[in-house]
Amino acid sequence: MKNEITFGTDGWRGIIARDFTFANVRICAQGVADYLKQSGMARQGLIIGYDTRFASEDFAAAAAEVTAASGIKTYLCDKATPTPVVSYGVLAKKAAGAIIITASHNPGIWNGFKYKDQYGASAPDNVTDEIMKSIDWTLAKGEPKQMPLEKAVEQGLVERTDLAKVYLEQVDRLVDLSAIREAGFNIKIDSMYGAGAGYLKGILQGGSTRVAELNGGRNPLFPGMVRPEPIAINLKRLSTLVREQGASVGLATDGDADRVGIIDENGGFLTQLQVFALLCLYLLEARGEKGPLVKTLTSSSMIDRLGELYDVPVFETAVGFKYIAPIMQAENAVIGGEESGGYGFRGHVAERDGILAGLYFLDFMVRTGKKPSELLAYLYSQVGPHYYQRIDAEFPEAERQTIINRLRDNPPESIEDVKVSKIDTADGFRYILADNSWLLIRFSGTEPVLRIYAESSSDARVEKLLEAGKKLAGVK
């Protein structure tokens, strides 16, 4: 039987009922169970969480039936739970890891299977390689073990759990929530019909700060948005509401709440690179923290400039938090972040947390007394203006190698009349130009999408670079 399951930058994802089936979820769960038993960690138990997508709770139950049948104590979330809450739950329960049924920001026809390690972080390649070996063995030799869920609950092998309390206690230790609640802000939140619904609103209400939540119910179709990803095209309603109702700020979390999007007080979208740089500035200056910064190669050169200004090292990795997390842990980094809007923080979990990132941004506003646009202006006064944009182009999977060959065999000497000073092929094709602008073309690690990124000193220049990228790749 051909194996359709492949773990990419953040687990395995597939289209529901075509690839993402109960049979394949059980096979993945068996792979995790076998890995835990072989590594000697099975006695620590395992957490299983899930998001608000179609049948996610049923897929999670199917996974629990498999892990219980392997004799592993399984803590099954009793409701849709944000990925960062599950990740912190691993630490709180000292579990061996976590399975999370989620496709994060993908369109509604997708679902996914994430695995977090004993640190609550995205499993590194050496772990997913072992899981894949077991998956291949199961496909070749037979069916996964199963125990009916009710029986597993009766025998104590599956325990329903609510991780919200321990997570909220952790957040309360990290942020002065009372100061935000009494700041008198008018905050609009877009939970994008995802697992983060109710979290930010529940945390922030109770004082003079007013909080209103959009899209806080469950709708697996994610209406009104291309996908539950907190980027400008999907946040038009939030942007309009912030502008028309004079809100202080808008916050959005993606489908599983490990990413954040920020709308300023004028209704303008702050790009993920701007938010990353602002969070770095907040930690280094407003909180006075000292330590390395970790970024992916798709992140802003503003991070490098902040590293110079505050005399801290900056580490660069390939795209994916599974590459960021080990460096954060080894170097005791202050923050790790990527272009997608996912940021992880020291003293918490070496994993993305859109909820905590949003709270930190609000705390930055409280500590400085500045509006979001004023924070951005202050950042630019320190590092200079930087503008960024990403576009996504879908392509037929059969054309993947053709696109790779086209980019590999035709390296440009200049782009938009500026010399290419360096080409980096560590993860895609990144062109660093003589004026410090950059263009990156790379494939998504979870779906058939070509991503084209650019950063430069003006919006107009960014637009030209993106068009040049489309021409280089031969896509529309």
C-alpha positions as CSV (number, residue, x, y, z in Angstrom):
1,M,0.0,0.0,0.0
2,K,1.4,3.4,-1.0
3,N,2.1,5.7,1.9
4,E,0.3,9.1,1.4
5,I,1.4,10.4,4.8
6,T,4.4,12.7,5.0
7,F,5.4,14.9,7.9
8,G,6.3,18.4,6.6
9,T,7.3,21.6,8.3
10,D,4.6,21.1,10.9
11,G,3.1,17.7,10.9
12,W,1.0,16.0,8.2
13,R,-2.0,17.6,6.5
14,G,-4.5,16.3,3.9
15,I,-7.8,16.9,2.4
16,I,-10.6,15.5,4.5
17,A,-12.1,12.2,3.3
18,R,-9.6,12.0,0.4
19,D,-6.3,11.8,2.3
20,F,-7.2,12.8,5.8
21,T,-9.3,9.7,6.8
22,F,-10.0,7.9,10.0
23,A,-7.8,5.0,8.8
24,N,-4.8,7.4,8.2
25,V,-5.3,9.1,11.5
26,R,-5.2,5.8,13.3
27,I,-2.0,4.8,11.4
28,C,-0.4,8.1,12.5
29,A,-1.5,7.5,16.1
30,Q,0.0,4.0,16.0
31,G,3.3,5.6,14.7
32,V,3.3,7.9,17.7
33,A,2.5,5.1,20.2
34,D,5.2,2.9,18.8
35,Y,7.7,5.8,19.0
36,L,6.9,6.5,22.6
37,K,7.2,2.8,23.6
38,Q,10.5,2.4,21.8
39,S,11.9,5.6,23.3
40,G,10.9,4.6,26.8
41,M,8.6,7.6,27.3
42,A,5.2,5.8,27.1
43,R,4.8,5.8,30.9
44,Q,4.7,9.6,30.9
45,G,1.4,9.6,29.0
46,L,0.2,11.5,26.0
47,I,-2.1,14.5,25.4
48,I,-4.5,14.6,22.4
49,G,-6.1,17.9,21.4
50,Y,-8.1,19.2,18.5
51,D,-9.4,22.3,16.8
52,T,-12.8,23.3,15.4
53,R,-12.6,21.8,12.0
54,F,-15.0,19.3,10.6
55,A,-15.0,16.1,12.7
56,S,-11.8,17.1,14.5
57,E,-13.2,15.8,17.8
58,D,-14.0,12.4,16.1
59,F,-10.5,12.1,14.6
60,A,-9.0,12.9,18.0
61,A,-11.2,10.2,19.6
62,A,-10.0,7.7,16.9
63,A,-6.4,8.6,17.8
64,A,-7.1,8.1,21.5
65,E,-8.5,4.6,20.8
66,V,-5.2,3.6,19.2
67,T,-2.9,5.1,21.8
68,A,-5.0,3.6,24.6
69,A,-4.9,0.2,22.9
70,S,-1.1,0.4,23.1
71,G,-1.3,0.9,26.9
72,I,-0.5,4.6,26.9
73,K,-2.3,6.8,29.3
74,T,-4.0,9.4,27.1
75,Y,-5.3,12.8,28.2
76,L,-8.0,13.7,25.7
77,C,-9.1,17.3,25.6
78,D,-12.8,17.7,26.4
79,K,-13.3,20.5,23.8
80,A,-11.6,22.3,21.0
81,T,-8.3,23.6,22.4
82,P,-5.7,26.0,21.0
83,T,-2.4,24.4,20.0
84,P,-0.4,26.6,22.4
85,V,-2.6,25.5,25.3
86,V,-2.0,21.9,24.4
87,S,1.7,22.6,24.1
88,Y,1.9,24.1,27.5
89,G,-0.2,21.2,28.8
90,V,2.6,18.9,27.9
91,L,4.9,20.7,30.3
92,A,2.3,21.1,33.0
93,K,1.5,17.4,33.0
94,K,5.1,16.3,32.3
95,A,3.7,14.2,29.4
96,A,5.8,12.6,26.7
97,G,4.2,14.7,24.0
98,A,0.9,15.6,22.3
99,I,-1.1,14.8,19.2
100,I,-3.1,17.7,17.9
101,I,-5.7,17.3,15.2
102,T,-5.5,20.6,13.3
103,A,-4.7,22.0,10.0
104,S,-3.9,25.4,11.6
105,H,-4.4,28.1,8.9
106,N,-5.3,25.8,5.9
107,P,-8.6,26.1,4.1
108,G,-11.6,24.3,5.5
109,I,-11.3,21.2,3.3
110,W,-8.0,20.3,5.1
111,N,-7.3,18.8,8.4
112,G,-4.0,17.7,10.0
113,F,-2.0,15.7,12.5
114,K,0.6,17.6,14.5
115,Y,3.0,16.0,17.0
116,K,4.6,17.9,19.9
117,D,7.6,16.5,21.8
118,Q,8.1,16.3,25.5
119,Y,9.0,20.0,25.5
120,G,5.7,21.0,23.9
121,A,7.6,22.0,20.8
122,S,7.2,20.9,17.2
123,A,8.8,17.5,16.9
124,P,12.2,17.6,15.2
125,D,13.1,15.6,12.1
126,N,14.7,12.8,14.1
127,V,11.5,12.2,16.0
128,T,9.2,12.4,12.9
129,D,11.6,10.1,11.0
130,E,11.0,7.4,13.7
131,I,7.3,8.0,13.6
132,M,7.3,7.6,9.8
133,K,9.2,4.3,10.1
134,S,6.4,2.9,12.3
135,I,3.8,4.3,9.9
136,D,5.5,2.5,7.0
137,W,5.7,-0.7,9.0
138,T,2.0,-0.5,10.0
139,L,1.0,0.0,6.4
140,A,3.0,-3.0,5.3
141,K,2.1,-5.4,8.2
142,G,-1.4,-4.7,9.4
143,E,-4.0,-2.5,11.1
144,P,-3.4,-0.3,14.1
145,K,-4.5,-1.6,17.5
146,Q,-7.8,-0.1,18.7
147,M,-9.8,0.0,22.0
148,P,-13.3,1.4,22.1
149,L,-13.2,4.8,23.6
150,E,-15.8,4.0,26.3
151,K,-13.8,1.0,27.4
152,A,-10.6,3.0,27.5
153,V,-12.2,5.6,29.7
154,E,-13.6,2.9,32.0
155,Q,-10.2,1.3,32.4
156,G,-8.5,4.7,33.0
157,L,-6.4,4.6,29.9
158,V,-8.2,7.7,28.5
159,E,-9.0,10.7,30.8
160,R,-10.9,13.7,29.6
161,T,-9.0,16.9,30.4
162,D,-9.4,20.7,30.3
163,L,-6.1,22.4,30.0
164,A,-7.4,26.0,30.1
165,K,-6.8,26.5,33.8
166,V,-3.1,25.7,33.9
167,Y,-2.5,27.7,30.7
168,L,-4.3,30.8,32.1
169,E,-2.3,30.5,35.3
170,Q,0.9,30.5,33.2
171,V,-0.2,33.5,31.2
172,D,-1.0,35.4,34.4
173,R,2.6,34.8,35.6
174,L,4.0,36.2,32.3
175,V,1.9,39.3,31.8
176,D,0.5,42.0,34.0
177,L,-3.1,41.3,33.0
178,S,-4.6,43.7,35.5
179,A,-2.8,46.6,33.8
180,I,-4.2,45.7,30.4
181,R,-7.7,45.2,31.9
182,E,-7.6,48.7,33.5
183,A,-5.9,50.5,30.5
184,G,-9.3,51.6,29.1
185,F,-8.6,50.1,25.7
186,N,-11.2,49.3,23.1
187,I,-10.1,45.9,21.7
188,K,-11.6,44.0,18.8
189,I,-10.8,40.3,18.5
190,D,-11.3,38.0,15.5
191,S,-11.0,34.4,16.5
192,M,-11.6,33.3,12.9
193,Y,-14.0,30.5,14.0
194,G,-11.0,28.7,15.5
195,A,-9.9,27.0,18.7
196,G,-8.8,30.3,20.2
197,A,-12.4,31.5,20.5
198,G,-13.1,33.0,23.9
199,Y,-9.6,32.9,25.2
200,L,-8.4,36.5,24.7
201,K,-11.9,37.9,25.5
202,G,-12.1,35.9,28.7
203,I,-8.6,36.9,29.7
204,L,-9.1,40.6,29.1
205,Q,-12.6,41.4,30.3
206,G,-13.4,42.6,33.8
207,G,-12.0,46.1,33.9
208,S,-12.3,49.4,32.1
209,T,-10.9,47.8,28.9
210,R,-13.7,46.9,26.5
211,V,-13.5,43.7,24.4
212,A,-15.6,42.5,21.5
213,E,-15.1,39.2,19.7
214,L,-15.8,38.4,16.0
215,N,-16.2,34.9,14.6
216,G,-16.2,33.3,18.0
217,G,-18.5,30.4,17.1
218,R,-17.7,27.2,15.3
219,N,-18.0,27.1,11.5
220,P,-15.6,24.6,9.7
221,L,-16.3,26.4,6.4
222,F,-14.5,29.6,7.7
223,P,-16.9,31.9,5.8
224,G,-15.8,35.3,4.7
225,M,-12.1,34.4,4.5
226,V,-9.9,32.5,2.1
227,R,-8.6,30.5,5.1
228,P,-8.3,31.1,8.8
229,E,-4.9,32.8,8.5
230,P,-4.6,36.2,10.2
231,I,-3.3,38.1,7.2
232,A,-4.8,41.3,5.6
233,I,-7.0,39.7,3.0
234,N,-8.8,37.7,5.7
235,L,-9.1,40.5,8.2
236,K,-11.1,43.1,6.2
237,R,-14.1,42.9,8.5
238,L,-11.9,43.3,11.6
239,S,-10.1,46.2,10.0
240,T,-13.3,48.0,9.1
241,L,-14.7,47.5,12.6
242,V,-11.5,48.9,14.3
243,R,-11.6,51.9,12.0
244,E,-15.3,52.7,12.2
245,Q,-15.7,52.1,15.9
246,G,-12.5,53.9,17.0
247,A,-10.9,50.8,18.5
248,S,-7.5,50.9,20.1
249,V,-6.3,47.8,18.3
250,G,-7.5,44.6,16.6
251,L,-6.1,41.1,17.4
252,A,-6.7,38.0,15.4
253,T,-5.7,34.4,16.0
254,D,-5.6,31.7,13.3
255,G,-7.5,28.3,13.2
256,D,-5.5,26.8,16.1
257,A,-4.4,30.1,17.7
258,D,-0.7,29.6,17.4
259,R,-0.5,32.7,15.1
260,V,-1.5,36.3,15.6
261,G,-2.4,39.2,13.4
262,I,-2.5,42.8,14.5
263,I,-4.7,45.7,13.1
264,D,-3.6,49.2,14.2
265,E,-5.9,51.9,15.4
266,N,-6.4,53.2,11.9
267,G,-7.5,49.8,10.6
268,G,-4.2,49.1,8.9
269,F,-2.7,45.6,9.0
270,L,0.7,45.3,10.6
271,T,2.7,42.7,8.7
272,Q,4.0,39.7,10.5
273,L,7.6,41.0,10.1
274,Q,6.7,44.3,11.7
275,V,5.0,42.5,14.6
276,F,8.0,40.2,15.0
277,A,10.3,43.2,15.2
278,L,8.0,45.0,17.6
279,L,7.8,42.0,19.9
280,C,11.6,41.8,19.8
281,L,11.8,45.5,20.7
282,Y,9.3,45.1,23.5
283,L,11.3,42.2,25.1
284,L,14.7,43.9,24.7
285,E,13.7,47.5,25.6
286,A,10.4,47.6,27.5
287,R,11.1,44.5,29.5
288,G,14.9,44.8,29.6
289,E,15.5,41.2,28.6
290,K,18.8,40.1,27.3
291,G,19.5,37.1,25.0
292,P,19.6,35.8,21.4
293,L,16.9,36.3,18.8
294,V,16.0,33.4,16.5
295,K,14.4,34.0,13.1
296,T,13.7,32.0,9.9
297,L,15.2,33.1,6.6
298,T,11.8,34.5,5.6
299,S,11.9,37.0,8.5
300,S,12.9,40.6,8.4
301,S,16.4,42.1,8.4
302,M,15.0,44.4,11.1
303,I,15.7,41.5,13.5
304,D,19.4,41.7,12.6
305,R,19.5,45.4,13.1
306,L,17.9,45.1,16.5
307,G,20.5,42.4,17.4
308,E,23.2,45.0,16.6
309,L,21.5,47.8,18.5
310,Y,21.0,45.7,21.7
311,D,24.2,43.7,21.3
312,V,22.5,40.3,21.2
313,P,23.2,37.5,18.7
314,V,20.7,36.6,16.0
315,F,20.3,33.0,14.7
316,E,18.7,32.2,11.3
317,T,17.1,28.9,10.5
318,A,15.1,27.2,7.7
319,V,11.3,27.8,7.8
320,G,9.4,25.9,10.5
321,F,9.3,26.1,14.2
322,K,10.9,22.6,14.5
323,Y,14.1,24.3,13.4
324,I,13.6,27.4,15.7
325,A,12.7,25.5,18.9
326,P,16.1,23.6,19.3
327,I,18.0,26.9,19.0
328,M,15.7,28.6,21.4
329,Q,16.3,25.9,23.9
330,A,20.0,25.6,23.4
331,E,20.7,29.3,23.4
332,N,18.1,30.4,25.9
333,A,16.7,32.8,23.3
334,V,14.4,35.6,24.2
335,I,12.2,35.0,21.3
336,G,11.9,32.9,18.2
337,G,9.7,33.9,15.2
338,E,8.7,33.3,11.7
339,E,7.1,35.2,8.8
340,S,3.8,33.3,9.2
341,G,2.9,35.2,12.4
342,G,4.1,32.6,14.9
343,Y,6.2,33.6,17.8
344,G,7.6,31.7,20.8
345,F,9.0,33.2,24.0
346,R,11.5,32.4,26.7
347,G,10.1,31.2,30.0
348,H,7.1,29.6,28.3
349,V,7.1,27.0,25.5
350,A,9.6,26.9,22.6
351,E,6.6,27.0,20.3
352,R,4.3,29.5,18.7
353,D,1.6,31.1,20.9
354,G,-0.7,33.6,19.2
355,I,-2.6,34.3,22.4
356,L,0.5,35.2,24.5
357,A,1.9,37.2,21.5
358,G,-1.3,39.3,21.4
359,L,-1.1,39.9,25.2
360,Y,2.6,40.9,24.9
361,F,1.6,43.4,22.2
362,L,-1.1,44.9,24.4
363,D,1.4,45.1,27.3
364,F,3.8,47.0,25.0
365,M,1.0,49.5,24.4
366,V,0.4,49.8,28.2
367,R,4.1,50.2,29.1
368,T,4.8,52.9,26.5
369,G,1.5,54.6,26.3
370,K,1.8,54.4,22.5
371,K,-0.8,53.4,19.9
372,P,0.1,50.6,17.4
373,S,1.0,53.0,14.6
374,E,3.2,55.0,17.1
375,L,5.0,51.8,18.1
376,L,5.7,51.1,14.5
377,A,7.0,54.7,13.9
378,Y,9.3,54.3,17.0
379,L,10.6,51.0,15.6
380,Y,11.4,52.6,12.3
381,S,13.2,55.4,14.0
382,Q,15.5,52.8,15.4
383,V,16.0,50.4,12.4
384,G,14.8,52.4,9.4
385,P,11.7,51.8,7.2
386,H,11.1,48.2,6.1
387,Y,8.1,47.0,4.0
388,Y,7.1,43.5,3.3
389,Q,4.5,41.4,1.5
390,R,3.9,37.7,0.6
391,I,1.8,36.3,-2.2
392,D,0.8,32.7,-2.6
393,A,0.4,31.0,-6.0
394,E,-1.3,27.6,-6.3
395,F,0.2,25.2,-8.8
396,P,-0.5,21.7,-10.1
397,E,1.7,19.3,-8.1
398,A,2.9,17.8,-11.4
399,E,4.7,21.1,-12.2
400,R,6.7,21.2,-9.0
401,Q,10.0,19.9,-10.5
402,T,9.5,22.1,-13.6
403,I,9.4,25.2,-11.4
404,I,12.4,24.0,-9.4
405,N,14.4,23.4,-12.6
406,R,13.4,26.8,-14.0
407,L,14.7,28.6,-10.8
408,R,17.8,26.5,-10.4
409,D,18.9,26.8,-14.1
410,N,18.3,30.5,-14.6
411,P,19.9,32.4,-11.7
412,P,19.4,36.2,-12.3
413,E,22.3,38.6,-12.2
414,S,20.0,41.4,-11.3
415,I,16.3,41.9,-10.3
416,E,14.6,45.2,-11.1
417,D,17.9,46.7,-12.1
418,V,19.6,46.0,-8.8
419,K,22.4,43.5,-8.7
420,V,21.9,40.2,-6.9
421,S,24.7,40.0,-4.4
422,K,23.9,36.5,-3.0
423,I,21.6,33.6,-3.8
424,D,20.7,31.3,-0.9
425,T,19.1,27.9,-1.6
426,A,18.9,26.5,1.9
427,D,15.1,26.6,1.8
428,G,13.9,27.7,-1.6
429,F,15.6,30.4,-3.7
430,R,16.4,33.6,-1.8
431,Y,17.9,36.5,-3.7
432,I,19.7,39.1,-1.6
433,L,20.1,42.4,-3.5
434,A,22.8,45.0,-3.3
435,D,20.4,47.5,-1.7
436,N,19.6,45.1,1.1
437,S,16.2,44.2,-0.3
438,W,15.5,40.5,-0.7
439,L,13.2,38.2,-2.6
440,L,12.4,34.6,-1.6
441,I,10.6,31.9,-3.6
442,R,9.8,28.6,-1.8
443,F,7.2,25.9,-1.7
444,S,4.8,25.5,1.2
445,G,5.7,22.6,3.4
446,T,2.0,21.6,3.9
447,E,0.1,22.3,0.6
448,P,0.7,22.7,-3.1
449,V,1.4,26.5,-2.9
450,L,4.3,28.5,-4.1
451,R,5.1,31.3,-1.7
452,I,6.8,34.5,-2.9
453,Y,8.2,36.9,-0.3
454,A,9.8,40.3,-0.6
455,E,11.1,43.0,1.8
456,S,12.4,46.4,0.8
457,S,12.4,50.1,1.7
458,S,9.0,51.0,0.1
459,D,5.7,49.3,-0.7
460,A,6.2,50.1,-4.4
461,R,9.5,48.4,-4.5
462,V,8.1,45.3,-2.7
463,E,5.3,45.1,-5.4
464,K,7.9,45.1,-8.2
465,L,10.0,42.5,-6.5
466,L,6.9,40.2,-6.1
467,E,6.1,40.6,-9.8
468,A,9.7,39.7,-10.7
469,G,9.4,36.7,-8.5
470,K,6.3,35.4,-10.3
471,K,8.2,35.8,-13.6
472,L,11.2,34.0,-12.4
473,A,9.1,31.1,-11.2
474,G,6.8,31.1,-14.2
475,V,3.6,31.4,-12.2
476,K,0.6,33.7,-12.4
